[in-house]
Amino acid sequence: MAKRLRRERSQRTALDAAEIVLRQTARPMRCSEIVEAMLSKGYWTTRGQTPSATLHAAISRDIEAKGTTSRFRRAGKGLFSLAK
C-alpha cells in the first residue's frame, strides 16, 4: 500500500486516490465527495464528464471482484469506506 500512495500524480489511479482520501477522512463518503477531495488536493486528474459515476463503478467492480479482500466496502446506500 505504501508504494501505491507514493505514485506520481499522473500514474495514480482513481482507486488509489480514493483510498488516500478515505484514509485521511476516516469516515464513509459519497463518490461525489471523494472526487471533489481528490481533484481539489491534486491526487487525481480527469477530463471525464462524470467522474463520480466513474469512481462509483470502479469501486463497485473492485468490491464485487475481490470480495472480502477489496480495500473498499459499502458503508450504506451510496457510501463507501475503507475495509479495516
LUMRO-434046 format. One record per atom (N, C-alpha, C): atom name; residue number from 1; residue in three letters; chain; x, y, z. Coordinates in nm, 3 decimals. Each point is the difference from the previous one (the first is absolute). Layout:
BEGIN
<site name="CA" resi="NUM" resn="ala" chain="A" x="X" y="Y" z="Z"/>
...
END
This chain:
BEGIN
<site name="N" resi="1" resn="met" chain="A" x="0.081" y="-0.118" z="0.000"/>
<site name="CA" resi="1" resn="met" chain="A" x="-0.081" y="0.118" z="0.000"/>
<site name="C" resi="1" resn="met" chain="A" x="0.086" y="0.125" z="0.000"/>
<site name="N" resi="2" resn="ala" chain="A" x="0.107" y="0.005" z="0.075"/>
<site name="CA" resi="2" resn="ala" chain="A" x="0.084" y="0.119" z="0.005"/>
<site name="C" resi="2" resn="ala" chain="A" x="0.052" y="0.034" z="-0.139"/>
<site name="N" resi="3" resn="lys" chain="A" x="0.031" y="-0.102" z="-0.078"/>
<site name="CA" resi="3" resn="lys" chain="A" x="0.047" y="0.023" z="-0.136"/>
<site name="C" resi="3" resn="lys" chain="A" x="-0.108" y="0.072" z="-0.081"/>
<site name="N" resi="4" resn="arg" chain="A" x="-0.125" y="-0.042" z="0.017"/>
<site name="CA" resi="4" resn="arg" chain="A" x="-0.110" y="0.063" z="-0.071"/>
<site name="C" resi="4" resn="arg" chain="A" x="-0.014" y="0.147" z="0.036"/>
<site name="N" resi="5" resn="leu" chain="A" x="0.017" y="0.032" z="0.127"/>
<site name="CA" resi="5" resn="leu" chain="A" x="-0.017" y="0.137" z="0.045"/>
<site name="C" resi="5" resn="leu" chain="A" x="0.111" y="0.091" z="-0.050"/>
<site name="N" resi="6" resn="arg" chain="A" x="0.114" y="-0.056" z="-0.035"/>
<site name="CA" resi="6" resn="arg" chain="A" x="0.113" y="0.079" z="-0.047"/>
<site name="C" resi="6" resn="arg" chain="A" x="0.002" y="0.019" z="-0.151"/>
<site name="N" resi="7" resn="arg" chain="A" x="-0.092" y="-0.057" z="-0.071"/>
<site name="CA" resi="7" resn="arg" chain="A" x="-0.001" y="0.013" z="-0.146"/>
<site name="C" resi="7" resn="arg" chain="A" x="-0.010" y="0.146" z="-0.040"/>
<site name="N" resi="8" resn="glu" chain="A" x="0.057" y="0.028" z="-0.114"/>
<site name="CA" resi="8" resn="glu" chain="A" x="-0.012" y="0.134" z="-0.056"/>
<site name="C" resi="8" resn="glu" chain="A" x="-0.147" y="0.027" z="-0.029"/>
<site name="N" resi="9" resn="arg" chain="A" x="-0.038" y="0.126" z="0.008"/>
<site name="CA" resi="9" resn="arg" chain="A" x="-0.138" y="0.038" z="-0.024"/>
<site name="C" resi="9" resn="arg" chain="A" x="-0.050" y="-0.049" z="-0.134"/>
<site name="N" resi="10" resn="ser" chain="A" x="0.083" y="0.007" z="-0.103"/>
<site name="CA" resi="10" resn="ser" chain="A" x="-0.043" y="-0.041" z="-0.134"/>
<site name="C" resi="10" resn="ser" chain="A" x="-0.019" y="-0.151" z="-0.010"/>
<site name="N" resi="11" resn="gln" chain="A" x="0.062" y="-0.077" z="0.088"/>
<site name="CA" resi="11" resn="gln" chain="A" x="-0.012" y="-0.146" z="-0.003"/>
<site name="C" resi="11" resn="gln" chain="A" x="-0.106" y="-0.052" z="0.096"/>
<site name="N" resi="12" resn="arg" chain="A" x="-0.050" y="0.084" z="0.086"/>
<site name="CA" resi="12" resn="arg" chain="A" x="-0.094" y="-0.043" z="0.103"/>
<site name="C" resi="12" resn="arg" chain="A" x="-0.136" y="-0.029" z="-0.063"/>
<site name="N" resi="13" resn="thr" chain="A" x="-0.060" y="-0.112" z="0.035"/>
<site name="CA" resi="13" resn="thr" chain="A" x="-0.133" y="-0.033" z="-0.049"/>
<site name="C" resi="13" resn="thr" chain="A" x="-0.105" y="0.066" z="0.087"/>
<site name="N" resi="14" resn="ala" chain="A" x="-0.123" y="0.000" z="-0.048"/>
<site name="CA" resi="14" resn="ala" chain="A" x="-0.110" y="0.056" z="0.078"/>
<site name="C" resi="14" resn="ala" chain="A" x="-0.016" y="-0.078" z="0.130"/>
<site name="N" resi="15" resn="leu" chain="A" x="0.019" y="-0.131" z="-0.004"/>
<site name="CA" resi="15" resn="leu" chain="A" x="-0.014" y="-0.081" z="0.121"/>
<site name="C" resi="15" resn="leu" chain="A" x="0.111" y="0.032" z="0.100"/>
<site name="N" resi="16" resn="asp" chain="A" x="0.121" y="0.022" z="-0.049"/>
<site name="CA" resi="16" resn="asp" chain="A" x="0.110" y="0.037" z="0.090"/>
<site name="C" resi="16" resn="asp" chain="A" x="-0.029" y="0.134" z="0.067"/>
<site name="N" resi="17" resn="ala" chain="A" x="-0.047" y="0.096" z="-0.078"/>
<site name="CA" resi="17" resn="ala" chain="A" x="-0.031" y="0.133" z="0.053"/>
<site name="C" resi="17" resn="ala" chain="A" x="-0.117" y="-0.008" z="0.099"/>
<site name="N" resi="18" resn="ala" chain="A" x="-0.100" y="-0.080" z="-0.032"/>
<site name="CA" resi="18" resn="ala" chain="A" x="-0.114" y="-0.016" z="0.091"/>
<site name="C" resi="18" resn="ala" chain="A" x="0.045" y="-0.062" z="0.132"/>
<site name="N" resi="19" resn="glu" chain="A" x="0.091" y="-0.094" z="-0.006"/>
<site name="CA" resi="19" resn="glu" chain="A" x="0.052" y="-0.061" z="0.122"/>
<site name="C" resi="19" resn="glu" chain="A" x="0.068" y="0.105" z="0.088"/>
<site name="N" resi="20" resn="ile" chain="A" x="0.077" y="0.087" z="-0.060"/>
<site name="CA" resi="20" resn="ile" chain="A" x="0.069" y="0.105" z="0.076"/>
<site name="C" resi="20" resn="ile" chain="A" x="-0.102" y="0.091" z="0.068"/>
<site name="N" resi="21" resn="val" chain="A" x="-0.100" y="0.044" z="-0.075"/>
<site name="CA" resi="21" resn="val" chain="A" x="-0.102" y="0.090" z="0.056"/>
<site name="C" resi="21" resn="val" chain="A" x="-0.075" y="-0.068" z="0.113"/>
<site name="N" resi="22" resn="leu" chain="A" x="-0.042" y="-0.124" z="-0.020"/>
<site name="CA" resi="22" resn="leu" chain="A" x="-0.075" y="-0.070" z="0.105"/>
<site name="C" resi="22" resn="leu" chain="A" x="0.086" y="-0.025" z="0.123"/>
<site name="N" resi="23" resn="arg" chain="A" x="0.128" y="-0.025" z="-0.019"/>
<site name="CA" resi="23" resn="arg" chain="A" x="0.090" y="-0.019" z="0.113"/>
<site name="C" resi="23" resn="arg" chain="A" x="0.016" y="0.130" z="0.079"/>
<site name="N" resi="24" resn="gln" chain="A" x="0.008" y="0.111" z="-0.070"/>
<site name="CA" resi="24" resn="gln" chain="A" x="0.016" y="0.130" z="0.065"/>
<site name="C" resi="24" resn="gln" chain="A" x="-0.124" y="0.043" z="0.076"/>
<site name="N" resi="25" resn="thr" chain="A" x="-0.118" y="-0.027" z="-0.056"/>
<site name="CA" resi="25" resn="thr" chain="A" x="-0.124" y="0.044" z="0.066"/>
<site name="C" resi="25" resn="thr" chain="A" x="-0.047" y="-0.098" z="0.106"/>
<site name="N" resi="26" resn="ala" chain="A" x="0.033" y="-0.128" z="-0.016"/>
<site name="CA" resi="26" resn="ala" chain="A" x="-0.038" y="-0.105" z="0.095"/>
<site name="C" resi="26" resn="ala" chain="A" x="-0.150" y="-0.004" z="0.027"/>
<site name="N" resi="27" resn="arg" chain="A" x="-0.079" y="0.025" z="-0.105"/>
<site name="CA" resi="27" resn="arg" chain="A" x="-0.145" y="-0.011" z="0.011"/>
<site name="C" resi="27" resn="arg" chain="A" x="-0.057" y="-0.039" z="-0.136"/>
<site name="N" resi="28" resn="pro" chain="A" x="-0.116" y="-0.063" z="-0.004"/>
<site name="CA" resi="28" resn="pro" chain="A" x="-0.062" y="-0.034" z="-0.128"/>
<site name="C" resi="28" resn="pro" chain="A" x="-0.033" y="0.127" z="-0.079"/>
<site name="N" resi="29" resn="met" chain="A" x="0.014" y="-0.009" z="-0.130"/>
<site name="CA" resi="29" resn="met" chain="A" x="-0.026" y="0.114" z="-0.087"/>
<site name="C" resi="29" resn="met" chain="A" x="-0.072" y="-0.042" z="-0.126"/>
<site name="N" resi="30" resn="arg" chain="A" x="-0.071" y="0.095" z="-0.060"/>
<site name="CA" resi="30" resn="arg" chain="A" x="-0.061" y="-0.021" z="-0.131"/>
<site name="C" resi="30" resn="arg" chain="A" x="0.106" y="0.024" z="-0.106"/>
<site name="N" resi="31" resn="cys" chain="A" x="-0.018" y="-0.060" z="-0.115"/>
<site name="CA" resi="31" resn="cys" chain="A" x="0.099" y="0.014" z="-0.107"/>
<site name="C" resi="31" resn="cys" chain="A" x="0.017" y="0.146" z="-0.042"/>
<site name="N" resi="32" resn="ser" chain="A" x="-0.106" y="0.077" z="0.001"/>
<site name="CA" resi="32" resn="ser" chain="A" x="0.013" y="0.141" z="-0.038"/>
<site name="C" resi="32" resn="ser" chain="A" x="0.092" y="0.074" z="0.097"/>
<site name="N" resi="33" resn="glu" chain="A" x="-0.008" y="-0.032" z="0.129"/>
<site name="CA" resi="33" resn="glu" chain="A" x="0.088" y="0.061" z="0.099"/>
<site name="C" resi="33" resn="glu" chain="A" x="0.144" y="-0.046" z="-0.019"/>
<site name="N" resi="34" resn="ile" chain="A" x="0.016" y="-0.128" z="-0.026"/>
<site name="CA" resi="34" resn="ile" chain="A" x="0.134" y="-0.055" z="-0.021"/>
<site name="C" resi="34" resn="ile" chain="A" x="0.066" y="0.066" z="-0.120"/>
<site name="N" resi="35" resn="val" chain="A" x="-0.073" y="0.009" z="-0.111"/>
<site name="CA" resi="35" resn="val" chain="A" x="0.054" y="0.060" z="-0.121"/>
<site name="C" resi="35" resn="val" chain="A" x="0.036" y="0.146" z="0.024"/>
<site name="N" resi="36" resn="glu" chain="A" x="-0.087" y="0.072" z="0.067"/>
<site name="CA" resi="36" resn="glu" chain="A" x="0.028" y="0.141" z="0.029"/>
<site name="C" resi="36" resn="glu" chain="A" x="0.131" y="0.015" z="0.077"/>
<site name="N" resi="37" resn="ala" chain="A" x="0.021" y="-0.085" z="0.100"/>
<site name="CA" resi="37" resn="ala" chain="A" x="0.123" y="0.004" z="0.080"/>
<site name="C" resi="37" resn="ala" chain="A" x="0.121" y="-0.042" z="-0.084"/>
<site name="N" resi="38" resn="met" chain="A" x="-0.016" y="-0.104" z="-0.080"/>
<site name="CA" resi="38" resn="met" chain="A" x="0.110" y="-0.048" z="-0.084"/>
<site name="C" resi="38" resn="met" chain="A" x="0.048" y="0.108" z="-0.095"/>
<site name="N" resi="39" resn="leu" chain="A" x="-0.094" y="0.068" z="-0.062"/>
<site name="CA" resi="39" resn="leu" chain="A" x="0.034" y="0.103" z="-0.098"/>
<site name="C" resi="39" resn="leu" chain="A" x="0.056" y="0.125" z="0.067"/>
<site name="N" resi="40" resn="ser" chain="A" x="-0.061" y="0.042" z="0.111"/>
<site name="CA" resi="40" resn="ser" chain="A" x="0.045" y="0.123" z="0.066"/>
<site name="C" resi="40" resn="ser" chain="A" x="0.139" y="-0.017" z="0.061"/>
<site name="N" resi="41" resn="lys" chain="A" x="0.034" y="-0.120" z="0.045"/>
<site name="CA" resi="41" resn="lys" chain="A" x="0.131" y="-0.025" z="0.060"/>
<site name="C" resi="41" resn="lys" chain="A" x="0.105" y="-0.042" z="-0.103"/>
<site name="N" resi="42" resn="gly" chain="A" x="-0.044" y="-0.016" z="-0.124"/>
<site name="CA" resi="42" resn="gly" chain="A" x="0.093" y="-0.035" z="-0.107"/>
<site name="C" resi="42" resn="gly" chain="A" x="0.043" y="-0.146" z="0.000"/>
<site name="N" resi="43" resn="tyr" chain="A" x="-0.076" y="-0.087" z="0.063"/>
<site name="CA" resi="43" resn="tyr" chain="A" x="0.034" y="-0.142" z="0.004"/>
<site name="C" resi="43" resn="tyr" chain="A" x="-0.031" y="-0.071" z="-0.131"/>
<site name="N" resi="44" resn="trp" chain="A" x="-0.087" y="0.060" z="-0.081"/>
<site name="CA" resi="44" resn="trp" chain="A" x="-0.047" y="-0.065" z="-0.122"/>
<site name="C" resi="44" resn="trp" chain="A" x="-0.046" y="0.108" z="-0.096"/>
<site name="N" resi="45" resn="thr" chain="A" x="0.011" y="-0.024" z="-0.128"/>
<site name="CA" resi="45" resn="thr" chain="A" x="-0.054" y="0.091" z="-0.101"/>
<site name="C" resi="45" resn="thr" chain="A" x="-0.084" y="-0.081" z="-0.097"/>
<site name="N" resi="46" resn="thr" chain="A" x="-0.097" y="0.067" z="-0.059"/>
<site name="CA" resi="46" resn="thr" chain="A" x="-0.087" y="-0.066" z="-0.096"/>
<site name="C" resi="46" resn="thr" chain="A" x="-0.052" y="0.103" z="-0.099"/>
<site name="N" resi="47" resn="arg" chain="A" x="-0.033" y="-0.047" z="-0.118"/>
<site name="CA" resi="47" resn="arg" chain="A" x="-0.067" y="0.084" z="-0.100"/>
<site name="C" resi="47" resn="arg" chain="A" x="-0.141" y="-0.053" z="-0.023"/>
<site name="N" resi="48" resn="gly" chain="A" x="-0.038" y="-0.100" z="0.077"/>
<site name="CA" resi="48" resn="gly" chain="A" x="-0.131" y="-0.061" z="-0.016"/>
<site name="C" resi="48" resn="gly" chain="A" x="-0.112" y="0.092" z="0.045"/>
<site name="N" resi="49" resn="gln" chain="A" x="-0.118" y="-0.023" z="-0.052"/>
<site name="CA" resi="49" resn="gln" chain="A" x="-0.115" y="0.082" z="0.034"/>
<site name="C" resi="49" resn="gln" chain="A" x="-0.073" y="-0.047" z="0.125"/>
<site name="N" resi="50" resn="thr" chain="A" x="0.019" y="-0.126" z="0.037"/>
<site name="CA" resi="50" resn="thr" chain="A" x="-0.070" y="-0.054" z="0.116"/>
<site name="C" resi="50" resn="thr" chain="A" x="0.097" y="-0.077" z="0.090"/>
<site name="N" resi="51" resn="pro" chain="A" x="0.095" y="0.070" z="0.061"/>
<site name="CA" resi="51" resn="pro" chain="A" x="0.100" y="-0.070" z="0.082"/>
<site name="C" resi="51" resn="pro" chain="A" x="-0.060" y="-0.072" z="0.121"/>
<site name="N" resi="52" resn="ser" chain="A" x="-0.108" y="0.052" z="0.056"/>
<site name="CA" resi="52" resn="ser" chain="A" x="-0.063" y="-0.067" z="0.115"/>
<site name="C" resi="52" resn="ser" chain="A" x="-0.057" y="-0.136" z="-0.041"/>
<site name="N" resi="53" resn="ala" chain="A" x="-0.065" y="-0.003" z="-0.116"/>
<site name="CA" resi="53" resn="ala" chain="A" x="-0.056" y="-0.126" z="-0.049"/>
<site name="C" resi="53" resn="ala" chain="A" x="0.112" y="-0.099" z="-0.035"/>
<site name="N" resi="54" resn="thr" chain="A" x="0.107" y="0.052" z="-0.056"/>
<site name="CA" resi="54" resn="thr" chain="A" x="0.114" y="-0.085" z="-0.035"/>
<site name="C" resi="54" resn="thr" chain="A" x="0.061" y="-0.061" z="0.126"/>
<site name="N" resi="55" resn="leu" chain="A" x="0.019" y="0.082" z="0.103"/>
<site name="CA" resi="55" resn="leu" chain="A" x="0.056" y="-0.050" z="0.125"/>
<site name="C" resi="55" resn="leu" chain="A" x="-0.094" y="-0.100" z="0.066"/>
<site name="N" resi="56" resn="his" chain="A" x="-0.129" y="0.030" z="0.002"/>
<site name="CA" resi="56" resn="his" chain="A" x="-0.098" y="-0.092" z="0.059"/>
<site name="C" resi="56" resn="his" chain="A" x="0.007" y="-0.136" z="-0.068"/>
<site name="N" resi="57" resn="ala" chain="A" x="0.006" y="0.000" z="-0.132"/>
<site name="CA" resi="57" resn="ala" chain="A" x="0.007" y="-0.126" z="-0.075"/>
<site name="C" resi="57" resn="ala" chain="A" x="0.130" y="-0.074" z="0.031"/>
<site name="N" resi="58" resn="ala" chain="A" x="0.111" y="0.073" z="0.008"/>
<site name="CA" resi="58" resn="ala" chain="A" x="0.130" y="-0.063" z="0.026"/>
<site name="C" resi="58" resn="ala" chain="A" x="0.004" y="-0.063" z="0.139"/>
<site name="N" resi="59" resn="ile" chain="A" x="-0.050" y="0.072" z="0.100"/>
<site name="CA" resi="59" resn="ile" chain="A" x="-0.002" y="-0.055" z="0.137"/>
<site name="C" resi="59" resn="ile" chain="A" x="-0.092" y="-0.121" z="0.006"/>
<site name="N" resi="60" resn="ser" chain="A" x="-0.116" y="0.011" z="-0.062"/>
<site name="CA" resi="60" resn="ser" chain="A" x="-0.096" y="-0.112" z="0.000"/>
<site name="C" resi="60" resn="ser" chain="A" x="0.060" y="-0.124" z="-0.066"/>
<site name="N" resi="61" resn="arg" chain="A" x="0.069" y="0.019" z="-0.113"/>
<site name="CA" resi="61" resn="arg" chain="A" x="0.065" y="-0.113" z="-0.067"/>
<site name="C" resi="61" resn="arg" chain="A" x="0.108" y="-0.061" z="0.087"/>
<site name="N" resi="62" resn="asp" chain="A" x="0.076" y="0.085" z="0.068"/>
<site name="CA" resi="62" resn="asp" chain="A" x="0.106" y="-0.048" z="0.088"/>
<site name="C" resi="62" resn="asp" chain="A" x="-0.058" y="-0.085" z="0.113"/>
<site name="N" resi="63" resn="ile" chain="A" x="-0.107" y="0.048" z="0.061"/>
<site name="CA" resi="63" resn="ile" chain="A" x="-0.064" y="-0.074" z="0.109"/>
<site name="C" resi="63" resn="ile" chain="A" x="-0.056" y="-0.133" z="-0.051"/>
<site name="N" resi="64" resn="glu" chain="A" x="-0.066" y="0.003" z="-0.115"/>
<site name="CA" resi="64" resn="glu" chain="A" x="-0.059" y="-0.123" z="-0.053"/>
<site name="C" resi="64" resn="glu" chain="A" x="0.108" y="-0.101" z="-0.041"/>
<site name="N" resi="65" resn="ala" chain="A" x="0.106" y="0.048" z="-0.062"/>
<site name="CA" resi="65" resn="ala" chain="A" x="0.104" y="-0.091" z="-0.049"/>
<site name="C" resi="65" resn="ala" chain="A" x="0.086" y="-0.057" z="0.112"/>
<site name="N" resi="66" resn="lys" chain="A" x="0.032" y="0.081" z="0.099"/>
<site name="CA" resi="66" resn="lys" chain="A" x="0.092" y="-0.043" z="0.105"/>
<site name="C" resi="66" resn="lys" chain="A" x="-0.069" y="-0.045" z="0.128"/>
<site name="N" resi="67" resn="gly" chain="A" x="-0.126" y="0.032" z="0.014"/>
<site name="CA" resi="67" resn="gly" chain="A" x="-0.075" y="-0.042" z="0.119"/>
<site name="C" resi="67" resn="gly" chain="A" x="0.062" y="0.055" z="0.128"/>
<site name="N" resi="68" resn="thr" chain="A" x="0.027" y="-0.089" z="0.095"/>
<site name="CA" resi="68" resn="thr" chain="A" x="0.051" y="0.043" z="0.130"/>
<site name="C" resi="68" resn="thr" chain="A" x="0.144" y="0.049" z="-0.005"/>
<site name="N" resi="69" resn="thr" chain="A" x="0.070" y="-0.023" z="-0.112"/>
<site name="CA" resi="69" resn="thr" chain="A" x="0.138" y="0.049" z="-0.010"/>
<site name="C" resi="69" resn="thr" chain="A" x="0.007" y="0.139" z="-0.061"/>
<site name="N" resi="70" resn="ser" chain="A" x="-0.114" y="0.056" z="-0.041"/>
<site name="CA" resi="70" resn="ser" chain="A" x="-0.002" y="0.136" z="-0.054"/>
<site name="C" resi="70" resn="ser" chain="A" x="0.040" y="0.100" z="0.107"/>
<site name="N" resi="71" resn="arg" chain="A" x="0.064" y="0.108" z="-0.041"/>
<site name="CA" resi="71" resn="arg" chain="A" x="0.038" y="0.104" z="0.096"/>
<site name="C" resi="71" resn="arg" chain="A" x="-0.118" y="0.090" z="0.034"/>
<site name="N" resi="72" resn="phe" chain="A" x="-0.113" y="-0.015" z="-0.071"/>
<site name="CA" resi="72" resn="phe" chain="A" x="-0.119" y="0.081" z="0.023"/>
<site name="C" resi="72" resn="phe" chain="A" x="-0.115" y="-0.085" z="0.051"/>
<site name="N" resi="73" resn="arg" chain="A" x="-0.097" y="0.065" z="0.060"/>
<site name="CA" resi="73" resn="arg" chain="A" x="-0.124" y="-0.069" z="0.038"/>
<site name="C" resi="73" resn="arg" chain="A" x="-0.115" y="0.098" z="-0.010"/>
<site name="N" resi="74" resn="arg" chain="A" x="-0.118" y="-0.054" z="-0.018"/>
<site name="CA" resi="74" resn="arg" chain="A" x="-0.121" y="0.083" z="-0.001"/>
<site name="C" resi="74" resn="arg" chain="A" x="-0.036" y="0.030" z="0.145"/>
<site name="N" resi="75" resn="ala" chain="A" x="-0.022" y="0.127" z="0.028"/>
<site name="CA" resi="75" resn="ala" chain="A" x="-0.032" y="0.041" z="0.136"/>
<site name="C" resi="75" resn="ala" chain="A" x="-0.145" y="0.045" z="0.012"/>
<site name="N" resi="76" resn="gly" chain="A" x="-0.074" y="-0.012" z="-0.105"/>
<site name="CA" resi="76" resn="gly" chain="A" x="-0.139" y="0.042" z="-0.005"/>
<site name="C" resi="76" resn="gly" chain="A" x="-0.035" y="0.032" z="-0.143"/>
<site name="N" resi="77" resn="lys" chain="A" x="-0.122" y="0.041" z="-0.023"/>
<site name="CA" resi="77" resn="lys" chain="A" x="-0.043" y="0.030" z="-0.136"/>
<site name="C" resi="77" resn="lys" chain="A" x="0.079" y="0.120" z="-0.054"/>
<site name="N" resi="78" resn="gly" chain="A" x="0.081" y="-0.026" z="-0.102"/>
<site name="CA" resi="78" resn="gly" chain="A" x="0.079" y="0.105" z="-0.061"/>
<site name="C" resi="78" resn="gly" chain="A" x="0.123" y="0.042" z="0.080"/>
<site name="N" resi="79" resn="leu" chain="A" x="0.029" y="-0.071" z="0.108"/>
<site name="CA" resi="79" resn="leu" chain="A" x="0.116" y="0.034" z="0.085"/>
<site name="C" resi="79" resn="leu" chain="A" x="0.105" y="-0.108" z="-0.008"/>
<site name="N" resi="80" resn="phe" chain="A" x="0.125" y="0.042" z="-0.004"/>
<site name="CA" resi="80" resn="phe" chain="A" x="0.112" y="-0.093" z="-0.001"/>
<site name="C" resi="80" resn="phe" chain="A" x="0.099" y="0.038" z="0.108"/>
<site name="N" resi="81" resn="ser" chain="A" x="0.068" y="-0.101" z="0.051"/>
<site name="CA" resi="81" resn="ser" chain="A" x="0.107" y="0.023" z="0.098"/>
<site name="C" resi="81" resn="ser" chain="A" x="0.109" y="-0.101" z="-0.028"/>
<site name="N" resi="82" resn="leu" chain="A" x="0.109" y="0.012" z="0.072"/>
<site name="CA" resi="82" resn="leu" chain="A" x="0.108" y="-0.097" z="-0.012"/>
<site name="C" resi="82" resn="leu" chain="A" x="-0.034" y="-0.122" z="0.084"/>
<site name="N" resi="83" resn="ala" chain="A" x="0.037" y="-0.115" z="-0.051"/>
<site name="CA" resi="83" resn="ala" chain="A" x="-0.012" y="-0.123" z="0.080"/>
<site name="C" resi="83" resn="ala" chain="A" x="0.109" y="0.008" z="0.107"/>
<site name="N" resi="84" resn="lys" chain="A" x="-0.031" y="-0.037" z="0.118"/>
<site name="CA" resi="84" resn="lys" chain="A" x="0.096" y="0.014" z="0.110"/>
<site name="C" resi="84" resn="lys" chain="A" x="0.105" y="-0.106" z="-0.003"/>
END
